[in-house]
Amino acid sequence: MDRMPWFYPLWALIGFWAWAVHVATGFMNNLINAHSGRRSGIIGMLDSVTNALLVTPLGRPLTVGLLVIAGAASAIWLYQARRRDLA
């Protein structure tokens, strides 16, 4: 796995974009509620922090856009850092 500079950036991108989908649609709450009937503690904590810091002051559409851009920026930054490490 040492020679795959795209591996970590891909996971960063997926993580930010999955959270953007969750903020927009409540995707993870529905996924967890379908199986256990309650919300995960980690998802609930991240949801509360996201709502308090981003959704309340900025609004839901702007927060989703910000998360998509942050995912792309972090993936680009990680890819460049990883390529530099492997060179």
C-alpha atoms as one frame of an Amber mdcrd trajectory, in Angstrom:
protein
   0.000   0.000   0.000   3.032   2.294   0.194   2.915   3.004  -3.519  -0.723
   4.129  -3.664  -0.678   7.912  -3.209  -4.417   8.115  -3.931  -5.537   5.786
  -1.091  -5.673   8.262   1.831  -6.991  11.177  -0.244  -9.788   8.936  -1.511
 -10.877   8.128   2.054 -10.750  11.809   3.027 -12.920  12.661   0.023 -15.393
   9.872   0.783 -15.592  10.911   4.447 -16.340  14.576   3.768 -18.755  13.810
   0.962 -20.599  11.158   2.989 -21.014  13.706   5.780 -22.277  16.262   3.239
 -24.894  13.745   2.065 -25.845  13.124   5.695 -26.227  16.853   6.419 -28.377
  17.257   3.306 -30.596  14.191   3.764 -30.131  12.619   7.209 -28.748   9.546
   5.434 -26.794   8.088   8.372 -29.642   8.513  10.849 -31.945   6.568   8.550
 -29.310   3.899   7.975 -28.684   3.369  11.703 -32.337   3.687  12.766 -33.348
   0.974  10.316 -31.246  -1.609  12.151 -31.065  -0.621  15.820 -33.917   1.806
  16.413 -31.561   4.440  17.858 -28.830   6.780  16.722 -25.154   6.016  17.100
 -23.376   8.058  19.771 -20.612   9.157  17.405 -23.053  10.153  14.667 -25.137
  12.053  17.202 -22.108  13.915  18.548 -20.867  14.826  15.055 -24.391  15.841
  14.105 -24.684  18.153  17.121 -21.292  19.763  16.478 -22.035  20.193  12.762
 -25.417  21.732  13.520 -24.019  24.096  16.143 -20.936  25.223  14.209 -22.037
  25.115  10.564 -25.720  24.501   9.875 -27.160  27.031  12.332 -25.013  30.014
  11.269 -24.627  29.181   7.550 -27.718  27.197   6.607 -27.945  23.662   5.271
 -27.179  24.278   1.548 -24.077  26.360   2.262 -22.853  23.798   4.807 -23.216
  20.983   2.263 -21.273  23.019  -0.293 -18.585  23.788   2.265 -18.201  20.091
   3.141 -17.933  19.119  -0.547 -15.242  21.760  -1.130 -13.426  20.772   2.089
 -13.424  17.134   0.956 -11.940  18.011  -2.418  -9.354  20.358  -0.878  -8.270
  17.817   1.731  -7.990  15.095  -0.911  -5.815  17.323  -3.109  -3.631  18.319
  -0.162  -3.219  14.723   1.044  -2.453  13.506  -2.464   0.261  16.134  -2.916
   1.763  15.398   0.513   1.716  11.657  -0.148   3.355  12.055  -3.567   6.033
  14.232  -1.994   6.664  11.572   0.678   6.973   8.815  -1.918   9.349  10.781
  -4.161
